Amino acid sequence: MDISHIDYVLPDELIAQTPIEPRDSARLLVDAADEIEHRQVSDIIEYLRAGDVLVVNHTRVLPARLKLKRRTGGAVEVLLLEERDADQMQWEALVRPGGKLSLGEELIDSTGDVMLRIGDRTQAGDTFFVQFVARTHEEAMQKIMDTGEMPLPPYITTALADQSRYQTVFAHDQKSSAAPTAGLHFTPELLARIREAGVEICEVELVVGLDTFKPISVENPLDHVIHTESYRVPADTIDACKRARESGGRVIAIGTTATRALESAATFGELQGRTNLFITPGYQWKVVDMMMTNFHMPRTTLLLMVESFIGVKWRAIYSEAIEQRYRMLSFGDAMLLYRGTNVSS
């Protein structure tokens, strides 16, 4: 496999710059049995049935982009990816530019106060450990809340008028550096209708990290080293999934992050921890039967996951979406996929 296998031409004008209102009026491309159907997210209830389980990722986005300065005056942007040690107030972060920063160097905020110190590079080499300069964890978190900006992806260049539109309506536990974007389409009213239809809604947590938005840079995508992400699957959630499948119901994961959390728990036999699960073609699916997801950037691990789920017909689906002028990426439209019958469960 080479990188062209997961590449496609994404027209710039189709990259959604603002979220659509209301949330559930976004278009929904449904990969039905023998044809593609064009619906709205509010229609998803027509594809669900009593006894199904719908699983969402409840992680909440942190205002994780910090614009700081070196003591020499040079600007530095720090994107907090994940808290690694709460007691030490240590985070993993993407730092730009990071090439000239020295170990222990202090970065200051707009008032001239020291915000954090630069630590070692992580094992992956493209991120740093950083440590906040604060008396308590609560004080460090308050600095983030007071100073940070919502970490919209770099392809979104339009200012977000309502910061809550980059949060799902079921979000809690503020930890992530990006939103689980498929979940952005749900409203409280749609969730209520889904429950009324006899579908159980369960939660997982996967702290969205670097690989959500980082393109693959190696020639063979299978050689890509995936970053680990923290996940937690409550026992009640995994039990509900087992009951549903045993009784003829289905597990519908909302987004690739919910999918990765569920499959990590099943693959590793651990309900929480750090996952380096890299879902590629040939992966043996264990939990998820259907997946609702947004459209993804070319050359990303998420396209490999989609191909693993539905096969190479993802190309025909993306071509149809582009021809039909679907809105793409984080604030864009969504698709509902059924796991390929040729994939082992």
TITI-697173 format. One record per atom (N, C-alpha, C): x, y, z. Coordinates in pm, whole numbers, plus 32768, in hexadecimal, padded with zeros to 4 digits. Example, Ala and Ser with C-alpha at 12.3 -4.5 7.8 and 13.67 -1.06 7.14 Angstrom:
REM residues 2
85277DC7830C 84CE7E3E830C 85287EB6830C 85057F1F82C4 85577F9682CA 850A80038313 
***
This chain:
REM residues 345
80557F888000 800080008000 8058807C8000 803480E07FAE 807A81607FB4 801681CF7FD4 804C82457FE9 7FFB82B3801D 7F8A82D97FBE 7F9A82C07F3D 7F3082E27EDE 7EB182917EF7 7EBE82217F3E 7E4C81CB7F5C 7DE382147FAF 7E0E82738002 7DB082BD8057 7DB483538038 7DCE83717FB9 7DCF83FC7F8D 7D5884157F31 7D26848F7F33 7CBE84B87ED6 7CC485507ECC 7C8785877E65 7C8786187E50 7C1186557E9B 7C3086A87EFD 7BCB86EB7F4E 7BC1877C7F22 7B5587A37EE0 7B47882F7EB5 7B42888D7F2E 7B9188F47F2A 7B9789527F9B 7B0F898E7FBB 7ABF89A77F54 7A4089EA7F6B 79DB89917FB3 79F6890F7FBE 799C88B58005 79C088A58099 7A3088DD80C3 7A5788D48150 79FF893581A0 79A888FF81F2 79498952823D 799389AD829E 79748A2D8298 79B58A8E82EF 79618AB1836A 78E18A978364 78888AB583D4 78278A4183E7 77F98A2B8461 779789C08478 770E89E78443 76C38983841B 763E899B83E6 75D989A08459 756E89EB8447 750389F584AB 747E89CA846F 742C898184B9 744F89408537 74B188CC8521 74E7889B858D 754F88368583 752587BE852F 74AC878D8545 748387118504 744C87258478 745A879F8441 743287B683B6 74A3879A8354 751987748387 7587874E8330 755D86D982D8 759886D18263 757986638209 75B685E0823E 75758572821E 75A484EE8248 75A4849381CF 7619846A81A3 762684098137 761E837E8176 75BE832E814B 75AA82AA8185 75D882418121 763581EF814B 7667818280F8 7609810B810C 7596810E80C9 753380A580D7 755E8028808B 75087FC2808A 752D7F3E8056 75687F457FC9 751F7F7C7F6B 754D7F7C7EE0 755380067EA2 753B806D7EF1 753C80F37EBA 755D81587F26 758581CC7EF9 75A1823A7F54 752482907F61 74FE82AC7FDD 748A83017FF6 74B983868030 747583F0800B 749784778038 742884A88094 744984B78113 73E684DD8178 741E854F81CD 73DE85678240 741085C482A5 742C85768325 748085AE837B 74A2856A83F8 7425854D844A 73C485A78445 734885918491 72FF85138464 732084E083ED 72E1846683BA 732383E783ED 738F83F2843A 73D8837A8464 737D831B84AF 7317835084F0 72BD82FC853E 7279829284E6 726A82AE8464 722C824F8408 728481D583EE 730481E0840F 7361817283F8 738381278479 7344815084E6 7358810F8567 72DC80BC8588 72EC805D85E4 727A800D860E 72857FED86A2 72147FCF86DE 72127FAE876C 72727F3B8788 72BE7F4B87F4 73217EE68818 73AD7F0A87EE 73BC7F6F8798 74417F9F8773 747F7FED87E7 75027FFD87E2 754B80528841 759980B987F0 758881378812 75D081A487D1 763781D98835 76B581E0880A 772382028866 77648284883B 776E82E3889A 77AA83668880 7826837988D7 787E83CE88A6 78F683F488F2 78D78477893A 78DA847389C1 78AD84E88A0D 791B854F8A26 7993853A89F0 7A0185958A0F 79E1862589E6 7A1086838A36 79F787128A1F 7A7A875589F4 7A6F87B4899A 7AE687F78965 7B17886289C7 7B98886189DE 7BD988C48A32 7C05893989DA 7C0589B68A0C 7C3F8A2489BE 7CD78A1489BD 7D0489B7896B 7D8A897D897A 7DF789C4892A 7DD48A2A88DB 7E388A71888E 7E688AEB88DC 7EE78AEC8902 7F218B588952 7F848BA688FD 7F708C2788F3 7FCD8C7D88A9 80288CC2890E 80A58C958912 81068CC18976 817F8CFF8932 81DF8D288986 825A8D638951 82D38D2F899D 83458D2C8956 83C58D148998 83F18D9689DA 844F8D8D8A34 84818E088A74 84C78E628A11 84F28E29899F 85318E798937 84CA8EC388E3 844A8EA588F8 83DF8EE888B0 83A28E968840 83DF8E27881D 83AC8DD487B1 83278D9287D6 82CC8D8F8778 82488D54878F 82508CBB8789 82088C7A87E3 82028BE887E8 81708BC087FD 81418B6187AD 80BA8B2C87C1 80C48AA187FB 807B8A8B8867 80798A0A88AB 7FEC89D188A0 7FE2895B8866 7F628915885E 7F6588A188C0 7F1988AE892C 7F1588458991 7EC987CD895A 7F088758895F 7ECB86E08929 7E8A868B8995 7ED2867A8A04 7E9C86258A6E 7EEA86398AEF 7EA1863D8B5E 7EE286458BE0 7F1D85BC8C01 7F9D85B98C21 7FE1853B8C3C 7FF885238CD1 8007858D8D1F 801F857F8DB0 7FDE85F78DF4 7F6985E08E31 7F1F864E8E6F 7F6B86898EE5 7FAC86348F34 7FF486658FAA 806886C08F82 80AD869D8F16 811E86ED8EE8 80F487598E84 8071875C8E64 803A87BD8E04 808387B48D7E 809B87388D56 80E6871B8CDB 808686F18C6C 809C872A8BF7 804B870C8B81 80A586E28B0D 806C86948AB2 80AB86818A2F 807586EE89D4 80CD872B8985 80A3879D8934 80ED87A188AF 80AC87DB884E 80EA87FA87CE 8117888B87D8 819788A587BF 81CF892B87D1 8209895C874C 81DF89D18721 820D8A0B86A3 82348A9C86B6 82AE8AC68689 83198A6E865D 83608A3186D6 838889B486CA 83C58971873D 84588953872C 848D896A86B4 851689408698 8580898086EF 856E89FF8715 85D68A468760 85BB8A4D87F6 854F8A138824 85308A1788B2 858C89BB88FF 85B689E78973 8612899889C5 85C9895C8A3C 85FF88F08A70 85C488AD8AE3 85C0890D8B5A 854B891A8B96 853B89738C09 851B8A028BE6 85168A238B65 84F88AAD8B3D 846B8AD38B68 845C8B4D8B98 83DA8B7E8BC6 83968BD08B5A 83148BB98B4B 82C48C068AEE 82648C5D8B3E 824F8CD88B0F 82028D398B5B 81828D5E8B10 811E8D8A8B5F 809E8DB18B23 80A08E458B00 802E8E7A8AD7 80278F048AA7 80408F6B8B15 80348F418B94 804C8F9E8C03 80DC8F998C33 812B8F3E8BF9 81B68F308C22 81CD8EC98C8E 81638E878CBC 81718E1D8D20 819C8D9A8CDE 81ED8D4D8D26 82178CCB8CF4 81A08C6C8CF4 81828C318C82 81128BD38C75 81408B438C86 81AD8B1E8C3F 81D98A938C45 826C8A878C20 82A28A108C3D 832C89EF8C1A 832D897C8BB5 838F89838B5C 839F891C8AF6 83EB88A58B32 83B5882E8B21 83F787B48B4F 843287678ADB 844686E68AEF 848186918A89 8421867D8A15 8459865889A4 840686298937 83CD85A0895A 835785838927 831E8500893E 8366849988E8 8348841B88FF 838883B088B4 836B83BC881F 82F483EC87FE 82D183FC8770 83278466872C 835984C7877A 83B5852A8746 837885A98710 82F585A986F4 82B7862086BA 8263866D871E 82638643879B 821D868C8804 827A8699887D 825486F388D8 82A2870D8950 824E86EF89CD 829486D68A3B 825586DF8ABD 8268876F8AED 81FE87AC8B1F 820888338B56 81CD88308BE3 820188868C3A 81D4888A8CC5 81A789168CE8 812D89218D1D 80F889A48D42 813B89D68DC2 81528A588DC6 81898A998E3C 81138AD08E8A 80EA8A868EF0 80768AAB8F41 80818A668FC7 80398A9B9029 803F8A6190B0 7FEA89E290BB 7F7E89DD906F 7F24896A9078 7EF389438FED 7EBE88CB8FE5 7E83889E8F67 7E0F88F88F3F 7DBF89218F9F 7D4D89788F84 7D7A89FD8F4A 7DE98A328F7F 7E1D8AB08F4B 7E4E8AA08EBC 7E8F8A308E9F 7EBE8A168E17 7E488A0D8DB6 7DDE89C68DDF 7D6989BA8D88 7D278A408D72 7D268A958DD9 7CEA8B198DC9 7D3A8B6D8D66 7DC08B5E8D68 7E138BA58D06 7DEF8B7B8C78 7DD98AF98C67 7DB38AC98BE2 7D2E8B058BB8 7CCD8B048C13 7C488B388BF3 7C4B8BCD8BD5 7CA18C168C1D 7CA88CA88C0C 7CF68CD08B8F 7D588C7E8B69 7DB68CA58B00 7D9E8C5D8A7D 7D6D8BE28A85 7D658B8E8A0F 7CF78BB589AD 7D098B888932 7CA68B9B88C8 7C758B13889B 7BFC8B0E8864 7BC58A928832 7C1E8A6087BE 7C4B89E487C4 7CAD89B38762 7C6B898186E1 7C3189DE8696 7BF789B68616 7C64898285B9 7C4589228564 7CA988EE8506 7CDE895D84AC 7D5789508479 7D9489BC8429 7D4B89D883A6 7CFD89798375 7CB5899282F7 7C3789E4830D 7C128A01838A 7BA38A5B83A6 7BDC8AE483C4 7BC38B41836B 7BFE8BC78377 7B998C32839D 7B198C0C83A5 7AB18C6A83CD 7A9E8C658464 7A998CDA84A3 7A888CE08534 7A038CA1855C 7A048C5985CB 798C8C1785FC 79428C75865A 78CB8C9F8633 78808D028681 78528CC98707 78278C4C8707 77F58C0A8780 78518B9687A0 78A38BA58808 79068B3F8829 78C78AB9884C 78498ABA8879 78088A3D889F 77EA89E58826 77F28A1D87AD 77D689CD8735 7847896D8714 78B88979875B 79248917874C 792388B787C3 78AF88AC8805 7898884B886F 781A87FD884C 7818877C8870 779D87308862 773E875488D4 76BE873A88C1 765D875C892A 766786FC89A0 76AC868C8990 76BD862C89FD 7749862F8A38 779886968A18 7824869C8A43 783186B98AD8 788D86728B17 78B986958B9E 794786608BAF 798986868C1A 7A1686648C32 7A6D86A58BC6 7A97871F8BDF 7ADF87718B7E 7B7087448B74 7B9186FB8B09 7C1686BF8AFE 7C5286C48A72 7C0186CF8A0A 7C3086B48983 7C628730893A 7CB7871788D6 7CEB87828882 7C9F878D87FE 7C3B873A87EC 7BE487428776 7B5F8703879A 7AF7872A8752 7A7386F4876E 7A60866E8728 7A0F86168764 79E2859F871C 797385CB86BD 799785EF8643 7943864585F0 78C0860585C1 78BA858185B5 783A8544858E 77CF856385F6 77F7856F8674 7799858C86DE 7763861A86DC 77A386748690 777686FF868A 76EC870B8649 76C086A48602 764286AB85B8 75C7868E860E 75DA86628688 7568863786D9 753286AA872E 74AF86AC873D 746A870B8792 742986BF8805 740787028872 73BF86BE88DE 733C868088AD 72F886C48851 72798691881E 728D861287CD 72F6860D877B 73108594872C 733785208787 7388853A87EC 73AC84D1884A 7330849A8892 72D384F488B5 725884C888F8 7206846F889B 71FC8494881B 71B2844287BB 71F283B987AA 727683B587AC 72BC8335879E 729E82DA8816 729F8313888D 727E82C38905 71EE829188FF 719482EA88D4 710782C488CC 70F182528868 714A82428809 714081D887A6 7175815387DB 719F81508859 71D080D48894 726480BB8883 72AD8123885F 733E8118884D 7383814B88CA 73DD80FC8902 742681258979 749E817A894F 74B281EA8993 752482418976 7589823389E8 7603820E89C3 766D81F98A26 76E482538A04 773A82668A67 77AD82BE8A56 783082718A64 789582A28A1F 7921827C8A35 796F82FF8A3A 79EE82F28A5E 7A4783668A57 7AC5833F8A0C 7AE7838D89A8 7B6A8387896A 7B9B8415895D 7C0C8432899A 7C4484BA8998 7C8384CF890E 7C46852688C0 7C6D85378835 7CF5857A882E 7D52853987E9 7DDC856987E6 7E108584875A 7E92857A874B 7ED885A886D3 7EB0855E8655 7E9D84DA865C 7E83848E85E3 7DFB84AB85A6 7DA584F185EF 7D25851785B6 7D3785788542 7D9B85CD8548 7DA9863384DF 7E318633849B 7E8785D284BD 7F0E85CF8482 7F1185738409 7F3585A78392 7F408551831D 7FB384ED832C 7FA7847D82E6 8012841A82E2 8081844F8287 80FD844482B4 816D847D8269 81C88414822A 81B68395824D 820C832C8214 81CE82F78193 822082BD813D 81F0829080BB 818E821C80C7 81AB81BE8122 814F81508139 80FD817081B6 807B818981A9 802B81B0821E 8031814B828F 804780CB826F 804A806582D7 80C78071832E 812A80C08301 81A380D88351 8192814D83B1 8122819183A9 810882048401 810681D88493 8146822784E7 8144820E8577 80D5826285B5 806E822185E4 7FFA82698617 8012829686A7 7FE3830D86C9 7FF1833E8752 7F8C82F787AD 7FB182E68828 7F5382AB8887 7EF1831588B8 7E7A82E788DB 7E1383408911 7DD382FC898A 7DAB834C89EB 7D6B83188A63 7CD982F88A45 7CAB82838A74 7C20825E8A5F 7BE5821F8ADC 7B6282238AE4 7B1B81E18B53 7A9181B68B21 7A7481368B34 79F280FF8B0D 79AF80CB8B8B 7946810B8BBC 790380DA8C34 78D2804A8C21 78D47FFF8C8D 78A67F758C87 78167F6E8C57 77C27FCF8C7F 77377FD18C54 772B7FDD8BBC 778880288B80 7784803A8AEE 77A87FB98AA6 78147F798ACF 783C7EFE8A8A 77D67E8F8AA1 77987E8E8B17 77307E2A8B32 76B67E438AD8 76917EC28AC6 761F7EE28A70 763A7EB889DF 76B67ECB89B3 76DB7EA2892A 76D07E0A891B 76FE7DC1897F 76F67D2E8978 76667CFF8976 76137D3C89CC 75867D1489CF 75417D2F894A 755F7DA28910 75207DC68892 75447D628825 75C27D448818 75EC7CEA87AC 75B97C5D87C2 75B37C318840 75817BAA885D 74EB7B9C8840 74A37C0C8845 74127C088830 73E97C3887A4 744B7C49874C 742C7C7286C4 74327D0786AB 74567D548711 74677DE386FE 74F07E0386C6 75057E8386AF 75837EAF8674 75C37F1C86CA 76457F2986BD 76907F938701 76B37FFC8699 7682807686AF 769B80E68654 76F78147869B 777181558669 77D281B186A4 77C88238865E 77BE82A286AD 77BA83298676 784883608675 788683558601 790D838985F0 7979831F85F9 79EB833F85BE 7A5D82E485C1 7A9982D8864C 7A88834086A0 7AC383378726 7A7482D7877F 79EF82DD8778 799E827B87C1 79BC81EF878E 79CD81E3870B 79EE816286CF 7A72812D8706 7AD68183870B 7B5A81578738 7B57813087CB 7B0A8178881D 7B00815688AA 7AC280CC88BC 7A5380B18878 7A0F80308885 7A677FBE8855 7AA57FD187E2 7AF87F6587AB 7B777F5187FC 7BAA7FBB883A 7C207FAD8891 7BFE7F5A890B 7B8A7F758948 7B627F2889BD 7B547E95899B 7B1A7E798927 7B077DED88FF 7B897DAA88D6 7BE17DF48895 7C5F7DBA8864 7CC17D9F88D5 7CCC7DFE8932 7D307DF2899C 7CF87DB48A1C 7C727DAA8A24 7C377D728A9D 7C417DCD8B15 7C557E4E8AFD 7C617EB18B68 7BFB7F208B4E 7BAE7F438BB5 7B487FA98BA3 7B7D80378BA6 7BF880498BD0 7C3580CD8BCB 7CCC80C18BC4 7D09812A8B93 7D9B812A8B86 7DC381838B12 7E3281628AD5 7E6281AB8A60 7E5F814B89E9 7E298179897B 7E1D81238907 7E78814F8895 7EBB80EE885A 7F05810587DF 7EC980B2876E 7E49808F877E 7E06803D871A 7E0280878694 7E3B804B862E 7E42808485A8 7DE8802D8550 7D72805E8534 7D0F801084E9 7D2780248453 7D527FBA8412 7D747FBD8383 7D2C7F4B833D 7D297F4C82B7 7CE97EDD826F 7D1C7E56829E 7CBE7DFA82B8 7CE07D7782EE 7CC57D6A8382 7CAA7DDA83C5 7C8A7DD58453 7C0A7D85846A 7C097D3484D3 7B957CE284F4 7B3B7D2F8554 7ACB7D608521 7A717DB28571 7A2C7D5F85DB 7A1D7D998653 79EB7D4D86C5 796B7D858701 79517E0786F2 78DF7E448737 78857E9386D9 78BD7EEA8688 786F7F4F8640 78337F1585C0 77B07F2985B0 77697EFA8539 774C7F6B84D6 77367FE3850A 771B805884B6 776A80CD84EE 779181278495 77DF819B84BE 77AA82178477 778F827E84C5 77728301848C 77EF8356849D 781D83908431 789A83DC8437 7896844D83D2 78E184B683EC 78F28520838A 795384F2831D 7965854682B9 79C6852A824F 7A508559827D 7AB5850B825A 7B3B851F8292 7B9E8556822C 7C0785908261 7C7485C3820F 7CB7855181C2 7CED8571814B 7D3E850D8105 7DB884E68158 7DEB846F8140 7E6A84408178 7E6884398210 7DF88413824B 7DEF840982DC 7DCE837A8306 7DED835D8384 7DD082D983BB 7D3B82BB83BA 7CE9832383BD 7C58830F83C2 7C2382D38341 7C6382F182D1 7C3A82B38253 7C5C821E8253 7CCA81FA8292 7CEB816C829F 7C81812582F2 7C538165835D 7BE9812A83AF 7B6A8118835E 7B46817E8310 7ACC817682BE 7AD881058259 7B4C80F88219 7B5D808A81BA 7B55800381FF 7B8D7FFA8276 7B817F7E82C1 7AF07F5B82DC 7A9D7FC082ED 7A107FAE8312 79B87F8A829B 79CD7FCE822A 79737FBB81B7 79BA7F8E8138 7A3E7F87813A 7A877F6080C2 7AA77FD78069 7AD87FB67FF0 7B09801F7F97 7A9980747F5C 7A1C804F7F75 79B080A27F3F 79A9812C7F80 7A0081427FE5 7A0481C9801E 7A2282307FB2 7A6F82077F4D 7A9182657EE2 7A14828F7E95 79BD822F7E75 794282507E2E 78E882A97E83 78E6828F7F06 789582E07F61 78C983707F66 794C83807F73 798784067F76 7972844D7EF1 797E84057E83 796884437DFF 78D984747DF2 787B84237E21 77EE844B7E1F 77D784C67E76 781484C77EEC 780285397F47 783985B97F0A 78AC85AF7ECA 78E886257E8C 789486537E15 786385F57DC5 780E86187D53 778D865B7D81 7758862D7DF4 76DC86647E29 76F386DE7E82 776F870B7E8A 779487867ED0 7777877D7F66 7797870B7FA0 778F86FF8032 77F7875A8071 77D9878B80E7 783887DC8135 7894877B817F 79168794817B 7978873281A8 79BC875C822B 79F186F9826F 7A47870382E4 79F9872C8362 7A3A876E83C1 7A088779844A 797D87B78456 79628825840D 78E088668412 78878839839E 78AF87CE835C 786887A282E5 77F9873E8301 77CD86FD8296 7763869B829C 7799861482CA 774385B082CD 7768852F8305 773D84BD82A9 776A844682C9 774083CD8283 7724836082E9 76C6830982C6 76A28297831A 76CB821982D0 772481CB830D 7761815782CB 773B80D78312 7724806F82C3 770B7FE982F7 77897F9682E2 77B27F4F8349 782D7EFF833E 781E7E9882D0 78867E8C827E 78847E31820C 786E7DA08237 781F7D5881E8 78007CCF820A 78787C7281FB 78DE7CA181B3 79557C4E81A3 79B97C618213 79947CB18277 79ED7CCB82E8 79C17C73835D 7A1F7C2C8397 79FE7BCE8403 79D47C1A8481 79747BE284C9 794A7C1B8549 797A7BC485BD 
***
